[in-house]
Amino acid sequence: MNKDNIYFDYAAATPLDKRVFADMQPYFAEKFFNPSSPYLPAKGVRDDLEQARATLAKHIGAKPGEIIFTAGATESINIAFHGVLQQDDHVVSSQIEHPAVLETAKQYPHTLVAPDEKGIITTEVVQKAITPKTKLVSVVLADSELGNIQQLKEIAQIIKKEREDRLRSNNKTPLYFHTDASQSAGFLDINVARLGVDLLTLSAAKIYGPKQAGLLWAASNVVMRPFIFGGGQERSLRSGTENVAAVIGFAKALDLVSAKRKTEFKRIKDLRDLLQKKLEEAFGDIVISAHKKRRLPNFLHAAWPGVDAERVLFLLEAQNVLVATGSACAANSGTRSHVLEAIGMDAKTADGSLRLTLGKETTEEQIIKGAEAIIAAVKKEQH
């Protein structure tokens, strides 16, 4: 990353950690072998691949055989949905999910539950949405716009009770619980047993690993159909020669963020709180849109009603301060954020919003300089 840049968009992309890249490099050249080949060098690559699988499984409290390597979180989500659901199966999800979840859910009979005004999905709305035909519930661990941490453990209890009711009523439709934990792995506990989920999606690209590298964890009791047909790799669910370099990098990246999760949570939260304090002191009309306690430590969603956030973004970029307006995915389509609409934010406020997300290279000096630049840019647009 250019040392002159002040980067406040870690939710969109994280820089590849140099230690991750160092572990990946041998697999681009001397260890190029196909892990399915029968000779000794290829078997060595297969062993490395399986060791990486075991490392990733350890960090989420799973068995190695339950890990499916994918080309990123979007693919993981698609495999989870299409692998579990048949044409007439019902799915329950939420209005604050990533587009990968929303667009995939639309391929089936579905219900998208609304969050409360602070962006939290309650157990009540999930319980009401479940029907006798519901086969999958998917709720994000922490959303990619506000960074709100959802009540997965409580929702898991609702699903457990529904399963018990189905057993008593002889309803043989299974009910699975999926979460997209892509934004969360650097800061939150992602142990699948403690979360109470049956399927979990992760992305290397959000934890200083390579892009187009992800995983889907599916518990051994989850019945799934193949998604990509071919040579039978990844339990025949996702055929194709494994991207060994990416998998090795993913395992290293998760190793590194897991080792510093608690200390980095506090450091980043302190920096985020400092940034928020400086912006609140400068503006009486600023709108901070997130749950005060249930929020990822690196997220700050700030809005100034009546300000054109796109213009603010360009003013900031001219000063090497890189931020996002709304969600990165919504910005690409030119539409207003579906998450902000879901929490009832009016258009005037939504159009004046910035998503500021911090990361491991963020410093206090950057926070101070970045805050000054944001304050100046917003004030310029207000007058």
PAZASE-526118 format. One record per residue (C-alpha): residue number from 0; residue in three letters; chain; x, y, z. Coordinates in nm, 3 decimals. Layout:
! PAZASE-526118
dolo  guvex  lolum  xx  yy  zz
NUM  ALA  A  X  Y  Z
...
END
This chain:
! PAZASE-526118
dolo  guvex  lolum  xx  yy  zz
0  MET  A  0.000  0.000  0.000
1  ASN  A  0.119  0.353  -0.078
2  LYS  A  0.258  0.488  0.250
3  ASP  A  0.098  0.826  0.177
4  ASN  A  -0.252  0.678  0.170
5  ILE  A  -0.480  0.689  0.472
6  TYR  A  -0.689  0.381  0.409
7  PHE  A  -1.028  0.361  0.580
8  ASP  A  -1.186  0.085  0.369
9  TYR  A  -1.063  -0.242  0.518
10  ALA  A  -1.413  -0.391  0.496
11  ALA  A  -1.379  -0.384  0.117
12  ALA  A  -1.027  -0.527  0.090
13  THR  A  -0.726  -0.593  0.310
14  PRO  A  -0.364  -0.583  0.194
15  LEU  A  -0.191  -0.919  0.164
16  ASP  A  0.025  -0.977  0.471
17  LYS  A  0.391  -1.020  0.371
18  ARG  A  0.416  -1.334  0.586
19  VAL  A  0.117  -1.479  0.404
20  PHE  A  0.275  -1.404  0.067
21  ALA  A  0.602  -1.566  0.178
22  ASP  A  0.419  -1.889  0.264
23  MET  A  0.234  -1.884  -0.070
24  GLN  A  0.532  -1.820  -0.297
25  PRO  A  0.675  -2.176  -0.321
26  TYR  A  0.343  -2.303  -0.461
27  PHE  A  0.361  -2.074  -0.764
28  ALA  A  0.686  -2.230  -0.888
29  GLU  A  0.877  -2.522  -0.736
30  LYS  A  0.571  -2.674  -0.562
31  PHE  A  0.341  -2.635  -0.862
32  PHE  A  0.226  -2.998  -0.867
33  ASN  A  -0.135  -3.111  -0.891
34  PRO  A  -0.220  -3.247  -0.545
35  SER  A  -0.420  -3.529  -0.706
36  SER  A  -0.119  -3.667  -0.896
37  PRO  A  0.034  -3.999  -0.774
38  TYR  A  0.407  -3.920  -0.756
39  LEU  A  0.598  -3.812  -0.447
40  PRO  A  0.633  -3.434  -0.509
41  ALA  A  0.259  -3.409  -0.572
42  LYS  A  0.186  -3.610  -0.259
43  GLY  A  0.395  -3.357  -0.067
44  VAL  A  0.174  -3.078  -0.201
45  ARG  A  -0.133  -3.284  -0.104
46  ASP  A  0.005  -3.318  0.249
47  ASP  A  0.058  -2.939  0.267
48  LEU  A  -0.297  -2.881  0.144
49  GLU  A  -0.442  -3.112  0.407
50  GLN  A  -0.230  -2.952  0.679
51  ALA  A  -0.374  -2.614  0.580
52  ARG  A  -0.723  -2.765  0.593
53  ALA  A  -0.652  -2.892  0.944
54  THR  A  -0.524  -2.549  1.051
55  LEU  A  -0.837  -2.373  0.923
56  ALA  A  -1.059  -2.636  1.085
57  LYS  A  -0.882  -2.592  1.420
58  HIS  A  -0.953  -2.219  1.423
59  ILE  A  -1.327  -2.270  1.383
60  GLY  A  -1.352  -2.580  1.604
61  ALA  A  -1.434  -2.817  1.320
62  LYS  A  -1.312  -3.144  1.168
63  PRO  A  -1.080  -3.109  0.866
64  GLY  A  -1.310  -3.324  0.653
65  GLU  A  -1.590  -3.071  0.697
66  ILE  A  -1.395  -2.789  0.527
67  ILE  A  -1.470  -2.718  0.159
68  PHE  A  -1.226  -2.489  -0.023
69  THR  A  -1.384  -2.235  -0.257
70  ALA  A  -1.296  -1.936  -0.474
71  GLY  A  -1.422  -1.687  -0.216
72  ALA  A  -1.717  -1.608  0.010
73  THR  A  -1.964  -1.556  -0.276
74  GLU  A  -1.898  -1.906  -0.404
75  SER  A  -1.916  -2.050  -0.052
76  ILE  A  -2.259  -1.894  -0.005
77  ASN  A  -2.380  -2.029  -0.338
78  ILE  A  -2.258  -2.379  -0.253
79  ALA  A  -2.429  -2.361  0.087
80  PHE  A  -2.764  -2.258  -0.059
81  HIS  A  -2.768  -2.464  -0.378
82  GLY  A  -2.611  -2.763  -0.204
83  VAL  A  -2.877  -2.777  0.066
84  LEU  A  -3.193  -2.647  -0.103
85  GLN  A  -3.425  -2.810  -0.355
86  GLN  A  -3.650  -2.606  -0.584
87  ASP  A  -3.948  -2.578  -0.348
88  ASP  A  -3.759  -2.548  -0.019
89  HIS  A  -3.810  -2.229  0.180
90  VAL  A  -3.523  -2.014  0.307
91  VAL  A  -3.527  -1.746  0.576
92  SER  A  -3.265  -1.473  0.566
93  SER  A  -3.243  -1.103  0.650
94  GLN  A  -3.260  -0.772  0.469
95  ILE  A  -2.909  -0.675  0.584
96  GLU  A  -2.718  -0.960  0.420
97  HIS  A  -2.446  -0.929  0.158
98  PRO  A  -2.583  -0.935  -0.200
99  ALA  A  -2.434  -1.284  -0.241
100  VAL  A  -2.686  -1.410  0.014
101  LEU  A  -2.977  -1.194  -0.101
102  GLU  A  -2.945  -1.282  -0.469
103  THR  A  -2.900  -1.652  -0.400
104  ALA  A  -3.199  -1.659  -0.164
105  LYS  A  -3.413  -1.513  -0.443
106  GLN  A  -3.369  -1.836  -0.640
107  TYR  A  -3.596  -2.012  -0.389
108  PRO  A  -3.916  -1.939  -0.196
109  HIS  A  -3.782  -1.701  0.065
110  THR  A  -3.858  -1.460  0.347
111  LEU  A  -3.623  -1.172  0.428
112  VAL  A  -3.676  -1.053  0.783
113  ALA  A  -3.628  -0.688  0.876
114  PRO  A  -3.383  -0.564  1.140
115  ASP  A  -3.477  -0.328  1.419
116  GLU  A  -3.392  0.043  1.387
117  LYS  A  -3.032  -0.023  1.495
118  GLY  A  -2.981  -0.305  1.248
119  ILE  A  -3.021  -0.607  1.477
120  ILE  A  -3.212  -0.918  1.369
121  THR  A  -3.428  -1.032  1.661
122  THR  A  -3.517  -1.389  1.745
123  GLU  A  -3.886  -1.298  1.723
124  VAL  A  -3.878  -1.206  1.353
125  VAL  A  -3.680  -1.519  1.267
126  GLN  A  -3.918  -1.742  1.460
127  LYS  A  -4.223  -1.591  1.287
128  ALA  A  -4.065  -1.636  0.942
129  ILE  A  -3.993  -2.008  0.976
130  THR  A  -4.253  -2.230  0.807
131  PRO  A  -4.288  -2.611  0.797
132  LYS  A  -4.108  -2.599  0.460
133  THR  A  -3.814  -2.387  0.577
134  LYS  A  -3.492  -2.579  0.520
135  LEU  A  -3.230  -2.307  0.564
136  VAL  A  -3.191  -2.001  0.784
137  SER  A  -2.904  -1.767  0.695
138  VAL  A  -2.810  -1.471  0.916
139  VAL  A  -2.483  -1.282  0.885
140  LEU  A  -2.251  -1.284  1.189
141  ALA  A  -2.168  -0.914  1.138
142  ASP  A  -2.295  -0.714  0.842
143  SER  A  -2.065  -0.539  0.597
144  GLU  A  -2.228  -0.196  0.615
145  LEU  A  -2.282  -0.107  0.982
146  GLY  A  -2.071  -0.385  1.132
147  ASN  A  -2.349  -0.489  1.369
148  ILE  A  -2.291  -0.822  1.543
149  GLN  A  -2.599  -1.040  1.523
150  GLN  A  -2.751  -1.264  1.792
151  LEU  A  -2.651  -1.595  1.636
152  LYS  A  -2.647  -1.797  1.958
153  GLU  A  -3.001  -1.687  2.042
154  ILE  A  -3.123  -1.755  1.688
155  ALA  A  -2.961  -2.099  1.707
156  GLN  A  -3.179  -2.177  2.009
157  ILE  A  -3.491  -2.087  1.808
158  ILE  A  -3.378  -2.324  1.534
159  LYS  A  -3.305  -2.599  1.785
160  LYS  A  -3.658  -2.570  1.926
161  GLU  A  -3.807  -2.579  1.575
162  ARG  A  -3.616  -2.901  1.504
163  GLU  A  -3.754  -3.056  1.823
164  ASP  A  -4.108  -2.952  1.725
165  ARG  A  -4.061  -3.110  1.381
166  LEU  A  -3.953  -3.438  1.536
167  ARG  A  -4.267  -3.445  1.750
168  SER  A  -4.492  -3.362  1.452
169  ASN  A  -4.315  -3.607  1.217
170  ASN  A  -4.203  -3.326  0.984
171  LYS  A  -3.896  -3.481  0.819
172  THR  A  -3.773  -3.156  0.658
173  PRO  A  -3.426  -3.081  0.799
174  LEU  A  -3.350  -2.727  0.915
175  TYR  A  -2.998  -2.588  0.877
176  PHE  A  -2.842  -2.265  1.003
177  HIS  A  -2.583  -2.081  0.789
178  THR  A  -2.385  -1.768  0.867
179  ASP  A  -2.161  -1.549  0.656
180  ALA  A  -1.873  -1.470  0.891
181  SER  A  -1.653  -1.301  0.629
182  GLN  A  -1.622  -0.966  0.810
183  SER  A  -1.585  -1.121  1.153
184  ALA  A  -1.289  -1.359  1.157
185  GLY  A  -1.035  -1.094  1.255
186  PHE  A  -1.225  -0.984  1.565
187  LEU  A  -1.486  -1.236  1.682
188  ASP  A  -1.506  -1.593  1.806
189  ILE  A  -1.589  -1.804  1.500
190  ASN  A  -1.609  -2.141  1.676
191  VAL  A  -1.896  -2.315  1.499
192  ALA  A  -2.017  -2.504  1.806
193  ARG  A  -2.034  -2.189  2.017
194  LEU  A  -2.212  -2.001  1.738
195  GLY  A  -2.460  -2.286  1.699
196  VAL  A  -2.447  -2.298  1.318
197  ASP  A  -2.443  -2.585  1.068
198  LEU  A  -2.275  -2.399  0.781
199  LEU  A  -2.023  -2.115  0.793
200  THR  A  -1.866  -1.900  0.520
201  LEU  A  -1.523  -1.738  0.549
202  SER  A  -1.309  -1.526  0.315
203  ALA  A  -0.930  -1.498  0.312
204  ALA  A  -0.955  -1.157  0.146
205  LYS  A  -1.096  -0.997  0.463
206  ILE  A  -0.811  -1.114  0.689
207  TYR  A  -0.501  -1.008  0.492
208  GLY  A  -0.504  -1.323  0.281
209  PRO  A  -0.540  -1.370  -0.095
210  LYS  A  -0.851  -1.275  -0.289
211  GLN  A  -1.063  -1.547  -0.451
212  ALA  A  -0.993  -1.778  -0.157
213  GLY  A  -1.270  -1.888  0.075
214  LEU  A  -1.412  -2.181  0.260
215  LEU  A  -1.746  -2.330  0.345
216  TRP  A  -1.772  -2.532  0.661
217  ALA  A  -2.059  -2.780  0.652
218  ALA  A  -2.125  -3.003  0.952
219  SER  A  -2.100  -3.373  0.877
220  ASN  A  -2.475  -3.421  0.924
221  VAL  A  -2.565  -3.160  0.656
222  VAL  A  -2.688  -3.335  0.341
223  MET  A  -2.561  -3.151  0.032
224  ARG  A  -2.570  -3.193  -0.346
225  PRO  A  -2.268  -3.126  -0.571
226  PHE  A  -2.239  -2.767  -0.694
227  ILE  A  -1.950  -2.791  -0.944
228  PHE  A  -1.913  -3.122  -1.126
229  GLY  A  -1.584  -3.269  -1.241
230  GLY  A  -1.300  -3.462  -1.084
231  GLY  A  -1.458  -3.502  -0.742
232  GLN  A  -1.239  -3.272  -0.534
233  GLU  A  -1.373  -3.124  -0.209
234  ARG  A  -1.605  -3.414  -0.124
235  SER  A  -1.734  -3.397  -0.486
236  LEU  A  -1.921  -3.079  -0.391
237  ARG  A  -1.679  -2.839  -0.558
238  SER  A  -1.474  -3.012  -0.826
239  GLY  A  -1.162  -2.858  -0.979
240  THR  A  -0.791  -2.863  -0.904
241  GLU  A  -0.732  -2.695  -0.571
242  ASN  A  -0.570  -2.351  -0.559
243  VAL  A  -0.297  -2.467  -0.324
244  ALA  A  -0.115  -2.134  -0.294
245  ALA  A  -0.438  -1.959  -0.196
246  VAL  A  -0.529  -2.227  0.057
247  ILE  A  -0.182  -2.210  0.216
248  GLY  A  -0.215  -1.831  0.234
249  PHE  A  -0.563  -1.855  0.384
250  ALA  A  -0.442  -2.084  0.662
251  LYS  A  -0.150  -1.855  0.742
252  ALA  A  -0.374  -1.547  0.743
253  LEU  A  -0.623  -1.704  0.983
254  ASP  A  -0.334  -1.820  1.202
255  LEU  A  -0.202  -1.464  1.224
256  VAL  A  -0.530  -1.285  1.296
257  SER  A  -0.638  -1.549  1.548
258  ALA  A  -0.315  -1.504  1.746
259  LYS  A  -0.378  -1.130  1.793
260  ARG  A  -0.758  -1.123  1.795
261  LYS  A  -0.809  -0.991  2.150
262  THR  A  -0.532  -0.731  2.149
263  GLU  A  -0.618  -0.610  1.800
264  PHE  A  -0.986  -0.582  1.894
265  LYS  A  -0.901  -0.337  2.171
266  ARG  A  -0.642  -0.141  1.970
267  ILE  A  -0.874  -0.096  1.672
268  LYS  A  -1.174  -0.014  1.892
269  ASP  A  -0.978  0.261  2.067
270  LEU  A  -0.881  0.409  1.730
271  ARG  A  -1.238  0.385  1.600
272  ASP  A  -1.371  0.551  1.913
273  LEU  A  -1.116  0.832  1.873
274  LEU  A  -1.224  0.887  1.513
275  GLN  A  -1.590  0.889  1.613
276  LYS  A  -1.521  1.133  1.899
277  LYS  A  -1.343  1.379  1.670
278  LEU  A  -1.623  1.369  1.412
279  GLU  A  -1.897  1.407  1.676
280  GLU  A  -1.716  1.704  1.829
281  ALA  A  -1.700  1.873  1.489
282  PHE  A  -2.061  1.815  1.382
283  GLY  A  -2.380  1.849  1.580
284  ASP  A  -2.586  1.690  1.304
285  ILE  A  -2.376  1.377  1.247
286  VAL  A  -2.570  1.048  1.245
287  ILE  A  -2.388  0.738  1.374
288  SER  A  -2.581  0.435  1.254
289  ALA  A  -2.498  0.121  1.446
290  HIS  A  -2.571  -0.058  1.768
291  LYS  A  -2.359  0.099  2.044
292  LYS  A  -2.246  -0.230  2.194
293  ARG  A  -2.300  -0.496  1.926
294  ARG  A  -2.060  -0.357  1.666
295  LEU  A  -1.733  -0.472  1.510
296  PRO  A  -1.448  -0.262  1.652
297  ASN  A  -1.325  -0.142  1.313
298  PHE  A  -1.657  -0.010  1.177
299  LEU  A  -1.781  0.349  1.185
300  HIS  A  -2.082  0.441  0.974
301  ALA  A  -2.130  0.818  0.979
302  ALA  A  -2.380  1.031  0.789
303  TRP  A  -2.440  1.401  0.735
304  PRO  A  -2.796  1.467  0.610
305  GLY  A  -2.800  1.673  0.292
306  VAL  A  -2.433  1.623  0.210
307  ASP  A  -2.334  1.449  -0.115
308  ALA  A  -2.110  1.167  0.009
309  GLU  A  -1.983  1.096  -0.343
310  ARG  A  -1.840  1.446  -0.362
311  VAL  A  -1.687  1.407  -0.016
312  LEU  A  -1.523  1.085  -0.132
313  PHE  A  -1.359  1.261  -0.428
314  LEU  A  -1.238  1.547  -0.207
315  LEU  A  -1.085  1.296  0.033
316  GLU  A  -0.923  1.091  -0.242
317  ALA  A  -0.745  1.406  -0.361
318  GLN  A  -0.583  1.411  -0.016
319  ASN  A  -0.501  1.037  -0.024
320  VAL  A  -0.777  0.951  0.223
321  LEU  A  -0.962  0.646  0.091
322  VAL  A  -1.313  0.575  0.221
323  ALA  A  -1.637  0.411  0.106
324  THR  A  -1.981  0.561  0.054
325  GLY  A  -2.240  0.315  0.169
326  SER  A  -2.143  -0.045  0.099
327  ALA  A  -1.881  -0.118  -0.164
328  CYS  A  -2.119  -0.355  -0.340
329  ALA  A  -2.401  -0.098  -0.357
330  ALA  A  -2.162  0.169  -0.479
331  ASN  A  -2.075  -0.044  -0.781
332  SER  A  -2.438  -0.063  -0.890
333  GLY  A  -2.513  0.304  -0.825
334  THR  A  -2.803  0.213  -0.595
335  ARG  A  -2.874  0.321  -0.239
336  SER  A  -2.762  0.084  0.035
337  HIS  A  -3.021  -0.186  0.102
338  VAL  A  -2.897  -0.207  0.462
339  LEU  A  -2.966  0.161  0.526
340  GLU  A  -3.309  0.125  0.368
341  ALA  A  -3.375  -0.176  0.592
342  ILE  A  -3.310  0.024  0.911
343  GLY  A  -3.542  0.300  0.786
344  MET  A  -3.281  0.564  0.707
345  ASP  A  -3.419  0.840  0.485
346  ALA  A  -3.262  0.904  0.144
347  LYS  A  -3.120  1.243  0.244
348  THR  A  -2.921  1.089  0.527
349  ALA  A  -2.824  0.772  0.338
350  ASP  A  -2.684  0.975  0.048
351  GLY  A  -2.463  1.163  0.294
352  SER  A  -2.313  0.856  0.457
353  LEU  A  -1.959  0.722  0.472
354  ARG  A  -1.848  0.377  0.582
355  LEU  A  -1.512  0.408  0.758
356  THR  A  -1.341  0.079  0.839
357  LEU  A  -1.001  0.041  1.004
358  GLY  A  -0.738  -0.233  0.997
359  LYS  A  -0.407  -0.357  1.124
360  GLU  A  -0.202  -0.086  0.953
361  THR  A  -0.419  0.198  1.088
362  THR  A  -0.231  0.428  1.328
363  GLU  A  -0.334  0.705  1.566
364  GLU  A  -0.158  0.956  1.341
365  GLN  A  -0.371  0.839  1.048
366  ILE  A  -0.686  0.874  1.259
367  ILE  A  -0.599  1.234  1.348
368  LYS  A  -0.506  1.332  0.993
369  GLY  A  -0.797  1.139  0.845
370  ALA  A  -1.045  1.301  1.083
371  GLU  A  -0.915  1.647  0.991
372  ALA  A  -0.955  1.569  0.621
373  ILE  A  -1.307  1.432  0.664
374  ILE  A  -1.415  1.731  0.873
375  ALA  A  -1.278  1.974  0.614
376  ALA  A  -1.437  1.789  0.320
377  VAL  A  -1.780  1.763  0.482
378  LYS  A  -1.776  2.129  0.590
379  LYS  A  -1.684  2.229  0.236
380  GLU  A  -1.988  2.042  0.107
381  GLN  A  -2.214  2.187  0.376
382  HIS  A  -2.144  2.544  0.265
END
